[in-house]
Amino acid sequence: MRLVTDLFDPEPVRWGLRGDPWVWRAMCEQLTGLALPPSVGEVERLLLATFDRVVAVDLATEPAPWVFREEFAHGGMSSGSVHMEMWRAELLPTLVDRARSRLDG
């Protein structure tokens, strides 16, 4: 069985801000044991909903370039900061592309 959490491995080598890897891991944890949905659209909706739940903002509509979340503050200058543009442009699309390759393969 293909799991949604398979999409999160490996982690990206590049992040936007220091909170991003913590969001990545929190999303993976939230999705533990969940089977990969049968379509890319369903996967994308699931990932967006999970991001929204984990970060408590709507990635599609949040106008701020970054948001701060105390639970993701683990030290460093941008600690706890989640880079919304990086999630829109690279991190979420990476997960969706991985889903596409698994569903097509």
N, C-alpha and C positions, 0 to 999 in steps of 0.2 A: 504494500500500500504506500502510495506517495503522500507525504505529509507536508503541510504548509511550512513547518519549521525547516525542512530541507532547503528552502529558498534562502535561508539566512546564513548558510555555510557555503563558502567562506565569507568572513566579514570583509567589507571594503578596505582597501589600503589607504583611502583618502576620506576624510570627514570634513564637514564645514566648521563646526564648533565642538567644544569638548563634551557637550551634552549628547551629541548625536550617537556615539557608540552605546551609550546607556539606554537611549530610546530604542535603538536596534535590538538590544538584548531584552529589553522589557517587552517589546512587541513579540519577539520570538517566544518568550516565556508565556505570554498571554495566549499564544496559538498552539501551545504544546498539545500533541495528540490529535489535532484536527486534520482530517483528510483534505488533500488538495482539491478544491472545487473543480468541476469539469470544464469550466471555460475561463479564459483570460479575464473577461469582464467581471465575473464573479470573484476571481482572485483579487483584482484591483479594488473592487468595492469592499471586500473583506479587509484588505490592507489599509485602505483609507479609514475605515471605521475603527480599526485597531489603533492606528496612529492617533485619531481623534480622541479615543478613550484614554490612551496612555499619556498624551501630551495635554489633553483637555482644550484643544483648539481644532478648528476645522482647517485642515491643510489647504483645501480648495479656496477658502474665502478669507483666511487670515491675512490682513494687509501688512503686518509687521514683518521685517526681514528676518527677525529672530525673536524667540520668546525665552524667558527664564523660567526654569522649574527647579525648585529647591531639591527635589528628590533625585535629580541628576547632577547635583553639585558634588563633585568628588575631588576638588582641588584644581588649581590652575587659573589663569587669567579669564578664560571664557567658560569656566566651570558652571554647569547647569544651564548653559545656553544651547538652544536647539535652533539650528539654522534652517529656516523654512524653505529658502530658495534651494539649498542643497538637497533637501528632501524632495522638492518638486522636480528638480532638474536631473538628479542623479540617483539618489538612494532608493526612492520608490520605483522609478523606472528600472533600476537594476533588478529589484525583486520581481517586477512584472515580466521583464525579459527572461528571467530564470524560469518563471512559471510557464511562459510561452514555449520555451525550449523543452520543458518536461512534458507539457501537454501535446506538443507536436511530435515528440519523439517516441 
